[in-house]
């Protein structure tokens, strides 16, 4: 019986340490991003390592978005969070909705948008973002467009809208 109690205490200690590490390293910066801008009121997004123990993979999980928020609000949070954790290196970033992985970003691209956050035109980042999004199986989620500026921009904006729809909007309805 004593061995069972010691084992249970050990397991609880490990679980508590894993949770605390995820909270301190990844969720604390997300909470700061959400709290610093009043436009984020009511948005619930969590961040943690994959399975809480795989530090090469970041998970960004949208739990709920109030109906008065727009894709631009969510994208702003993603960019601000990338900026906040830009010193961290990830192999991949999983974009989840209610616990289900919908899309994936390469860690190098996530770092790039974080590094460029304060200097890059956000409309440019928004337009080119979808061509850097992958499905969970690693295949590209959206095309890379070429041609005339107006036609390319129209397709990029359509892809941006579709990305948000498939990432979380359908789950929130």
N, C-alpha and C positions, 0 to 999 in steps of 0.2 A: 504494500500500500504506500509506503514511504517513497519508493521509486516512482510510482505513478504520480504522486504529488510533485516531486522534484521535476519530473519530465513535463508535467503540465505547466509548472511555473517557468521552466526553461522555454517552452513553446510560446507562452504568453509574452515573455520578455523579448523573444526574437520578433514576434509579430508586432509588438509595440514599438520596437526599435525600427523596423522596416517602415511602419506607418509614420513615425516621427521623422525619419530621414526624408521620405517623400514629401511630407508636409513642409518641412523646413527648406528643402532644396528647390522644390518645384511648385508647390501650392502657395507658399508665401509670396513669391513674385506674381503669381496669377491673381491672388487676392489683392495685392497692391494695385495692379493694373485695373481691376474691376472697381476698386474703391476710389481711385484718383479722379475718375471722370463721372460726373453725375448722369451722363447719357447711358452709362452702363447699369443703372439701377434696375434690379430685378433679373439680370442675366446671371445664370448659374453655369459656370464652366469649371471643371476640375482638371488638374494636370498631375500626372504621376508617371513613374517608369512603367514599362510594359510588365504586366504581372507583378508590379511593385518592386521587382528585384532585378530587372534587366536595364542597367543604366545606359545602354547604347540606343535604346528606343524610348522616345518620349510619347506619351499619350495625352492628347488634348480632347477631352470628352465634354460635349455640350449636354447639359442636363435639362435646361429649360431656357427659353427665350420668350419674354412677354410679347404679345401681339403688336405692341406699338414700336418694336425695334425693327431695324432694317438690316439687310445683308451688309450694308456699309458699316453699321455699328459692330457687327460680329467680326468683320474683316479688320476694322481698326483695332479691336482687342487682340486679334491674332498677330498683327504687326507690332503692336506695343509689347506684347508678351515676347515675341521673337527678339525684339530690341532688348528687353529686360534680361533675357537669358543668353544673349549673344556670345558670351564667353564660354558657354557649355558646348560640348561637341556631342552630336548624336548621329548615329548611322541613318536612322529614319525617324520621322515624326508621323504618328498615326492620328488621323482626324476621325474621332468617334462621335456618335450621337446616341445618347442613352445607352452607352456601353457597347455599341456595335461599331466595328471599324468600317468606315465608309470609304476613306481615301488615305493616301500616304504621300508624304513629301520626303525628298532626300534631305538628310540632315544638313548637307552643305548648302542647299537652297534655303532652308529655314534660317541658317546662320546668315546667309547673304541678305535676306529681306530684313533681318534684325539689324545688321550692320548698316544697311542703307536707309533705315527707317527715317532718320532725320534729314537726309540729304536727297533722297530720290523722290521724284514726283509720285504721289500716291496713286494717281490715275494711271500712270505707266505701270506701276506695280500691279494694280488691279487688272489691267488689260492683259498683262503677260503672265499673271499668276496661273491660270488654268493649264497652260501648256507645260507647267512644272508639277502638275498633280498626277498621281498614279493611283491605280486601283490597288486593293490589298494584295492582289496576285503579282504586282510589279509591272503590269502593262500600263501604258499611257491612258489616262482617263479622257483627255481632250487632245485635239489636233493642234499643231503649230501652223498658223496661217501665213500666207504670203500673197503679195499682189498690191493692189492700190490701197492707200491709207484708209479711205472711207469704208471699203469692203472688209478689210482686215479688222478694223476697229469694231465694226458691227458684229462680226463673228466672235471676236474676243469678248465683247460685252455679253453676247448671248451665252457663251461658254461660262462666263463668270456667274451669270444668273442661274444657269443650270447646275453649276457646282454647288451653290448654296442650297438650291432646291433639293438636290440629292444628298447633301451632307446632313442637313438638319431640318429644313423647312417641312418636308413631307412627314417627318416624325413628330413635329410640333402641332400639326393640324389635327 
